[in-house]
């Protein structure tokens, strides 16, 4: 019984920490977007999305420096698939996820192009240094475009988010920045505790390690995105949720993979050819569902979650 206690406490503690910290992180992000008068999609993409993808970047840097390019690439591919299937799917199951067609067309197409560029880079089963540099350069361009579009929205009067529980005059920028950073760190810590606790429990239960890696680890890398997306949709910040997924996928496909190619170029396992095609297909499916009716409803969310299950199954038998 003793060997089960610590992993169980870690798992439950991680769940509680994820739920509470993610909610506070989204609240701070929403309030800051209101104070600064910028689009929630900008905050979602550049702050929430990239912030929740910081674990993937750390893993990629360490893996690249150790010569484990497969780990770095697999991390980016798996996270991107999980973001557009598991994260968007679970969020849509809880509540219909709506967004402006303007946002879906611009940021959604930008994300799809980034994912396609990443897939092209790995399709020849080798990630070269020049490809890594090209991906990193594309990340800088993508960030520039997101900021430029957000400023255009602001000038057009489309940037202000919906009212929340605080007036602009009552919001302290310093406090919200500090609370937001603390909440982000606690969100990442909660995800780490949940993954470690779940992995240890599975080990004690005799579950196959490969299956654990393909399920708990894959889900674990997207837990921050999932937690912040659920918190965002609860608060009605739908554009921020979309920005979260868009920003995370942009960061994974361009920055995370770009770092891997720049610091540790090398050959890639043949299984990533199929995985990269699945990644592109999942991004295309999510975009198609979002364009039809301009929202993701419950049955579409279930379909996306089934897509994640299919990806795990294909990875497992492969």
The 8 nearest C-alpha neighbors of each residue, nearest first, counted from 0:
[[1, 3, 2, 4, 5, 203, 7, 6],
 [0, 2, 4, 3, 5, 6, 7, 203],
 [3, 1, 0, 4, 5, 6, 203, 200],
 [2, 4, 1, 0, 6, 5, 7, 200],
 [3, 5, 7, 1, 6, 2, 8, 0],
 [4, 6, 8, 7, 3, 9, 2, 1],
 [7, 5, 196, 9, 8, 4, 3, 200],
 [8, 6, 10, 4, 9, 5, 196, 3],
 [7, 9, 5, 11, 10, 6, 12, 4],
 [10, 8, 196, 6, 12, 192, 7, 11],
 [9, 11, 193, 196, 7, 13, 8, 12],
 [12, 10, 14, 8, 13, 9, 7, 15],
 [13, 11, 9, 15, 14, 10, 8, 16],
 [12, 14, 189, 193, 192, 16, 10, 11],
 [13, 15, 11, 17, 12, 16, 18, 10],
 [16, 14, 12, 18, 17, 13, 19, 11],
 [17, 15, 189, 13, 19, 14, 18, 20],
 [18, 16, 189, 186, 14, 20, 15, 19],
 [17, 19, 15, 16, 21, 20, 14, 226],
 [18, 20, 22, 16, 21, 17, 15, 23],
 [19, 21, 182, 23, 186, 22, 17, 16],
 [22, 20, 227, 24, 23, 18, 19, 186],
 [21, 23, 230, 19, 25, 20, 24, 26],
 [24, 22, 26, 20, 21, 25, 182, 27],
 [25, 23, 179, 21, 182, 27, 26, 22],
 [26, 24, 28, 22, 27, 23, 231, 29],
 [25, 27, 23, 29, 24, 28, 30, 22],
 [28, 26, 30, 175, 24, 179, 25, 29],
 [29, 27, 25, 31, 26, 30, 32, 24],
 [30, 28, 26, 32, 27, 31, 25, 33],
 [29, 31, 33, 27, 32, 28, 26, 34],
 [32, 30, 34, 28, 33, 29, 35, 27],
 [33, 31, 37, 29, 35, 30, 34, 36],
 [32, 34, 30, 36, 31, 35, 160, 159],
 [35, 33, 31, 36, 32, 167, 30, 170],
 [34, 36, 32, 37, 33, 31, 30, 38],
 [37, 35, 33, 34, 159, 32, 158, 38],
 [38, 36, 158, 32, 35, 153, 159, 39],
 [37, 39, 158, 40, 41, 149, 159, 32],
 [40, 38, 239, 42, 41, 238, 43, 32],
 [39, 41, 242, 43, 239, 238, 38, 42],
 [42, 40, 44, 39, 38, 43, 45, 149],
 [43, 41, 39, 46, 45, 40, 44, 47],
 [42, 44, 242, 239, 243, 47, 40, 41],
 [45, 43, 246, 242, 48, 243, 41, 42],
 [44, 46, 42, 49, 41, 43, 48, 246],
 [47, 45, 42, 50, 49, 43, 48, 44],
 [46, 48, 43, 50, 243, 49, 51, 44],
 [49, 47, 243, 247, 246, 44, 51, 50],
 [50, 48, 52, 247, 51, 45, 46, 47],
 [49, 51, 47, 52, 53, 48, 46, 183],
 [50, 52, 48, 223, 49, 53, 224, 47],
 [53, 51, 49, 50, 55, 54, 247, 48],
 [52, 54, 56, 55, 50, 51, 57, 49],
 [55, 53, 57, 56, 52, 58, 51, 220],
 [56, 54, 58, 52, 53, 57, 59, 74],
 [55, 57, 59, 53, 255, 54, 58, 60],
 [58, 56, 54, 60, 59, 55, 61, 53],
 [57, 59, 55, 61, 56, 60, 62, 54],
 [60, 58, 71, 56, 62, 57, 61, 259],
 [61, 59, 63, 57, 62, 58, 64, 56],
 [62, 60, 64, 58, 63, 59, 65, 57],
 [61, 63, 67, 59, 65, 60, 64, 71],
 [64, 62, 263, 66, 259, 60, 65, 68],
 [63, 65, 61, 62, 66, 263, 60, 262],
 [66, 64, 62, 63, 67, 61, 263, 68],
 [65, 67, 63, 64, 263, 68, 62, 264],
 [68, 66, 62, 69, 70, 63, 65, 71],
 [67, 69, 71, 70, 63, 66, 72, 263],
 [70, 68, 72, 67, 71, 267, 73, 268],
 [71, 69, 73, 68, 67, 72, 74, 62],
 [70, 72, 59, 68, 74, 69, 73, 62],
 [73, 71, 69, 75, 74, 70, 68, 256],
 [74, 72, 70, 76, 75, 71, 69, 77],
 [73, 75, 71, 72, 77, 76, 70, 78],
 [74, 76, 251, 72, 78, 73, 77, 79],
 [77, 75, 73, 79, 78, 74, 72, 80],
 [78, 76, 80, 74, 79, 75, 73, 81],
 [79, 77, 81, 75, 80, 76, 82, 74],
 [80, 78, 82, 76, 248, 81, 77, 75],
 [81, 79, 77, 278, 78, 82, 83, 84],
 [80, 82, 85, 78, 84, 79, 83, 77],
 [83, 81, 86, 79, 80, 84, 85, 78],
 [84, 82, 87, 80, 81, 86, 282, 285],
 [85, 83, 303, 81, 304, 88, 307, 87],
 [84, 86, 81, 304, 88, 89, 87, 82],
 [87, 85, 82, 225, 89, 88, 84, 83],
 [88, 86, 90, 83, 84, 89, 85, 91],
 [300, 87, 89, 85, 303, 91, 304, 84],
 [90, 88, 92, 86, 91, 87, 85, 300],
 [89, 91, 87, 93, 88, 92, 229, 86],
 [90, 92, 300, 95, 94, 88, 93, 297],
 [93, 91, 297, 89, 300, 90, 94, 88],
 [92, 94, 90, 91, 89, 95, 297, 229],
 [93, 95, 91, 92, 96, 90, 297, 232],
 [96, 94, 296, 91, 295, 97, 297, 294],
 [97, 95, 295, 294, 91, 94, 237, 296],
 [98, 96, 294, 237, 293, 95, 295, 99],
 [99, 97, 238, 237, 293, 294, 100, 96],
 [98, 100, 101, 102, 103, 293, 97, 238],
 [99, 101, 103, 102, 104, 293, 98, 290],
 [100, 102, 99, 104, 103, 105, 98, 106],
 [103, 101, 105, 99, 100, 104, 106, 98],
 [104, 102, 107, 100, 101, 105, 106, 99],
 [103, 105, 101, 102, 107, 108, 100, 106],
 [106, 104, 102, 108, 107, 103, 109, 101],
 [105, 107, 109, 108, 102, 103, 104, 110],
 [108, 106, 103, 110, 109, 104, 105, 111],
 [107, 109, 111, 110, 105, 106, 104, 112],
 [110, 108, 106, 112, 107, 111, 105, 113],
 [109, 111, 113, 107, 108, 112, 249, 245],
 [110, 112, 108, 114, 113, 109, 115, 107],
 [111, 113, 115, 109, 114, 110, 116, 108],
 [114, 112, 116, 110, 111, 115, 249, 252],
 [113, 115, 117, 111, 116, 112, 252, 118],
 [116, 114, 118, 112, 117, 113, 111, 119],
 [117, 115, 113, 119, 118, 114, 112, 120],
 [116, 118, 114, 120, 115, 119, 252, 113],
 [117, 119, 115, 275, 121, 120, 116, 122],
 [120, 118, 116, 122, 117, 121, 115, 123],
 [119, 121, 117, 118, 122, 116, 126, 130],
 [120, 122, 124, 118, 123, 119, 126, 125],
 [123, 121, 119, 124, 272, 120, 118, 275],
 [122, 124, 121, 125, 120, 119, 272, 126],
 [125, 123, 267, 121, 122, 266, 269, 268],
 [126, 124, 266, 267, 123, 265, 121, 127],
 [125, 127, 264, 265, 260, 121, 266, 120],
 [128, 126, 264, 130, 129, 260, 125, 131],
 [127, 129, 261, 131, 260, 130, 264, 132],
 [128, 130, 132, 131, 127, 133, 261, 260],
 [131, 129, 133, 127, 128, 132, 134, 120],
 [130, 132, 257, 260, 261, 128, 134, 129],
 [131, 133, 129, 135, 130, 134, 261, 257],
 [134, 132, 130, 136, 131, 135, 129, 137],
 [135, 133, 253, 257, 137, 131, 136, 132],
 [134, 136, 257, 138, 132, 254, 137, 133],
 [137, 135, 133, 139, 138, 134, 132, 140],
 [136, 138, 140, 134, 135, 139, 141, 133],
 [139, 137, 135, 141, 253, 136, 140, 254],
 [138, 140, 136, 142, 137, 141, 143, 135],
 [141, 139, 137, 143, 138, 142, 144, 136],
 [142, 140, 138, 144, 143, 139, 137, 145],
 [141, 143, 145, 139, 144, 140, 138, 146],
 [144, 142, 140, 146, 141, 145, 147, 139],
 [143, 145, 147, 141, 146, 142, 148, 140],
 [146, 144, 142, 148, 147, 143, 149, 141],
 [145, 147, 149, 143, 144, 148, 142, 150],
 [148, 146, 144, 150, 149, 145, 143, 151],
 [149, 147, 151, 145, 150, 146, 144, 152],
 [150, 148, 152, 146, 151, 147, 38, 41],
 [151, 149, 153, 147, 152, 148, 146, 154],
 [150, 152, 148, 154, 153, 149, 155, 147],
 [153, 151, 157, 155, 149, 158, 150, 154],
 [152, 154, 158, 150, 156, 151, 155, 157],
 [153, 155, 151, 156, 152, 150, 157, 158],
 [156, 154, 152, 153, 157, 151, 158, 150],
 [155, 157, 153, 154, 158, 152, 159, 151],
 [158, 156, 152, 155, 153, 159, 38, 154],
 [159, 157, 38, 153, 37, 152, 156, 36],
 [158, 160, 36, 157, 38, 33, 37, 161],
 [161, 159, 33, 39, 158, 162, 38, 32],
 [160, 162, 163, 159, 236, 235, 33, 29],
 [163, 161, 160, 164, 165, 166, 33, 159],
 [162, 164, 165, 161, 166, 30, 29, 234],
 [163, 165, 162, 166, 30, 26, 167, 169],
 [166, 164, 163, 169, 167, 170, 162, 30],
 [167, 165, 169, 168, 170, 164, 163, 162],
 [166, 168, 170, 169, 34, 165, 33, 30],
 [167, 169, 166, 170, 171, 165, 34, 172],
 [168, 170, 166, 167, 165, 171, 172, 34],
 [171, 169, 167, 168, 172, 166, 165, 30],
 [170, 172, 174, 173, 175, 169, 168, 167],
 [173, 171, 175, 174, 176, 170, 31, 34],
 [174, 172, 176, 171, 175, 177, 178, 170],
 [173, 175, 177, 171, 172, 176, 178, 170],
 [174, 176, 178, 172, 27, 177, 173, 179],
 [177, 175, 179, 173, 174, 178, 172, 180],
 [178, 176, 174, 180, 179, 175, 173, 181],
 [179, 177, 175, 181, 180, 176, 182, 174],
 [180, 178, 24, 176, 182, 27, 177, 181],
 [179, 181, 183, 177, 182, 178, 176, 184],
 [182, 180, 178, 184, 183, 179, 177, 185],
 [181, 183, 20, 185, 179, 24, 180, 184],
 [184, 182, 186, 180, 185, 181, 24, 179],
 [183, 185, 181, 187, 186, 182, 188, 180],
 [184, 186, 188, 182, 183, 187, 20, 189],
 [187, 185, 17, 183, 189, 20, 184, 188],
 [186, 188, 190, 184, 189, 185, 223, 191],
 [189, 187, 185, 191, 186, 190, 184, 192],
 [188, 190, 13, 17, 16, 186, 192, 187],
 [189, 191, 193, 187, 188, 192, 222, 13],
 [190, 192, 188, 194, 189, 193, 195, 187],
 [193, 191, 13, 189, 195, 9, 190, 194],
 [192, 194, 10, 13, 190, 196, 191, 195],
 [193, 195, 197, 191, 196, 192, 219, 198],
 [196, 194, 198, 192, 197, 193, 191, 199],
 [195, 197, 6, 10, 9, 193, 199, 198],
 [196, 198, 200, 194, 199, 195, 193, 10],
 [199, 197, 201, 195, 200, 196, 194, 202],
 [200, 198, 202, 196, 201, 197, 6, 195],
 [199, 201, 197, 203, 202, 198, 6, 196],
 [200, 202, 204, 198, 206, 199, 203, 197],
 [203, 201, 199, 205, 204, 200, 206, 198],
 [202, 204, 200, 205, 201, 199, 3, 206],
 [205, 203, 201, 202, 206, 200, 199, 207],
 [204, 206, 202, 203, 201, 207, 208, 200],
 [207, 205, 201, 204, 202, 208, 211, 210],
 [206, 208, 210, 209, 205, 211, 202, 201],
 [209, 207, 211, 210, 212, 206, 202, 201],
 [210, 208, 212, 211, 207, 213, 315, 214],
 [209, 211, 213, 212, 208, 207, 214, 315],
 [212, 210, 208, 214, 209, 215, 213, 207],
 [213, 211, 216, 209, 210, 214, 215, 208],
 [212, 214, 210, 211, 217, 216, 311, 209],
 [213, 215, 217, 211, 212, 216, 218, 210],
 [216, 214, 218, 211, 217, 219, 212, 194],
 [215, 217, 219, 212, 218, 214, 213, 220],
 [218, 216, 214, 219, 215, 220, 213, 77],
 [217, 219, 215, 221, 216, 220, 214, 222],
 [220, 218, 216, 222, 221, 217, 194, 215],
 [219, 221, 218, 217, 222, 216, 78, 55],
 [222, 220, 224, 219, 218, 223, 78, 225],
 [221, 223, 225, 219, 224, 220, 190, 226],
 [224, 222, 226, 225, 51, 221, 227, 186],
 [223, 225, 221, 227, 222, 226, 51, 228],
 [226, 224, 222, 86, 228, 223, 227, 221],
 [225, 227, 223, 229, 228, 224, 21, 222],
 [226, 228, 21, 230, 224, 229, 225, 231],
 [229, 227, 231, 240, 225, 230, 226, 224],
 [230, 228, 232, 226, 231, 227, 90, 225],
 [231, 229, 22, 227, 233, 228, 232, 226],
 [232, 230, 228, 236, 234, 229, 233, 240],
 [231, 233, 235, 229, 234, 236, 237, 230],
 [234, 232, 230, 231, 235, 229, 236, 94],
 [233, 235, 231, 232, 236, 230, 26, 163],
 [234, 236, 232, 233, 237, 231, 161, 238],
 [237, 235, 231, 239, 234, 232, 238, 240],
 [238, 236, 240, 239, 232, 235, 97, 98],
 [239, 237, 241, 40, 240, 236, 98, 39],
 [238, 240, 43, 242, 40, 39, 237, 236],
 [241, 239, 243, 237, 228, 242, 238, 231],
 [242, 240, 238, 243, 244, 239, 245, 237],
 [241, 243, 43, 44, 40, 239, 245, 240],
 [242, 244, 48, 43, 240, 44, 246, 241],
 [245, 243, 247, 241, 242, 246, 248, 48],
 [246, 244, 242, 248, 247, 243, 110, 44],
 [247, 245, 44, 48, 249, 243, 248, 244],
 [246, 248, 48, 250, 244, 49, 249, 245],
 [247, 249, 251, 245, 250, 79, 246, 252],
 [250, 248, 246, 252, 247, 251, 110, 253],
 [249, 251, 254, 247, 248, 253, 252, 246],
 [252, 250, 255, 248, 75, 249, 253, 254],
 [253, 251, 249, 117, 256, 250, 114, 248],
 [252, 254, 134, 138, 257, 250, 256, 135],
 [253, 255, 257, 250, 135, 256, 251, 258],
 [256, 254, 251, 56, 258, 257, 253, 59],
 [257, 255, 259, 258, 254, 253, 252, 72],
 [258, 256, 131, 254, 134, 135, 260, 259],
 [257, 259, 261, 255, 256, 260, 262, 254],
 [258, 260, 256, 63, 257, 263, 262, 261],
 [261, 259, 131, 264, 128, 257, 263, 258],
 [260, 262, 128, 131, 258, 259, 263, 132],
 [263, 261, 259, 63, 260, 258, 64, 264],
 [262, 264, 63, 259, 260, 66, 261, 64],
 [265, 263, 260, 127, 126, 128, 261, 262],
 [264, 266, 126, 125, 127, 68, 263, 267],
 [267, 265, 125, 124, 126, 268, 264, 68],
 [266, 268, 124, 125, 69, 269, 265, 68],
 [267, 269, 270, 271, 69, 124, 266, 272],
 [270, 268, 271, 272, 124, 267, 273, 122],
 [271, 269, 272, 268, 273, 274, 317, 314],
 [272, 270, 274, 269, 273, 275, 268, 267],
 [271, 273, 122, 275, 270, 274, 269, 276],
 [274, 272, 276, 271, 275, 270, 277, 269],
 [273, 275, 271, 277, 276, 272, 278, 270],
 [276, 274, 278, 118, 272, 277, 273, 271],
 [277, 275, 279, 273, 278, 274, 280, 272],
 [278, 276, 280, 274, 275, 279, 281, 273],
 [277, 279, 275, 281, 276, 80, 280, 274],
 [280, 278, 276, 282, 277, 281, 283, 115],
 [279, 281, 277, 283, 282, 278, 284, 276],
 [282, 280, 284, 278, 283, 279, 277, 285],
 [281, 283, 279, 285, 280, 284, 83, 286],
 [282, 284, 280, 286, 281, 285, 287, 279],
 [285, 283, 281, 287, 286, 282, 280, 288],
 [284, 286, 282, 288, 287, 283, 289, 281],
 [285, 287, 289, 283, 284, 288, 290, 282],
 [288, 286, 284, 290, 289, 285, 283, 291],
 [287, 289, 285, 291, 286, 290, 284, 295],
 [288, 290, 286, 294, 293, 287, 291, 295],
 [291, 289, 293, 287, 288, 292, 286, 294],
 [292, 290, 288, 293, 289, 287, 294, 295],
 [291, 293, 294, 290, 289, 288, 295, 97],
 [294, 292, 290, 289, 291, 97, 100, 98],
 [295, 293, 97, 289, 96, 292, 296, 98],
 [294, 296, 96, 95, 289, 91, 299, 97],
 [295, 297, 95, 299, 91, 298, 300, 294],
 [296, 298, 92, 300, 299, 91, 301, 95],
 [299, 297, 301, 300, 296, 302, 92, 295],
 [300, 298, 302, 301, 297, 296, 295, 303],
 [88, 299, 301, 91, 297, 303, 92, 298],
 [300, 302, 298, 304, 299, 303, 88, 305],
 [303, 301, 299, 305, 300, 304, 298, 306],
 [302, 304, 84, 306, 88, 300, 305, 301],
 [303, 305, 85, 301, 307, 306, 88, 84],
 [306, 304, 308, 302, 303, 307, 301, 309],
 [305, 307, 303, 309, 304, 308, 310, 84],
 [308, 306, 310, 304, 309, 305, 84, 85],
 [307, 309, 305, 311, 306, 310, 312, 304],
 [308, 310, 306, 312, 307, 311, 313, 305],
 [311, 309, 307, 313, 312, 308, 314, 306],
 [310, 312, 314, 308, 309, 313, 315, 213],
 [313, 311, 315, 309, 314, 310, 308, 316],
 [312, 314, 310, 316, 315, 311, 317, 309],
 [315, 313, 317, 311, 312, 316, 310, 213],
 [314, 316, 312, 317, 313, 311, 210, 213],
 [317, 315, 313, 314, 312, 311, 210, 310],
 [316, 314, 315, 313, 270, 312, 273, 311]]
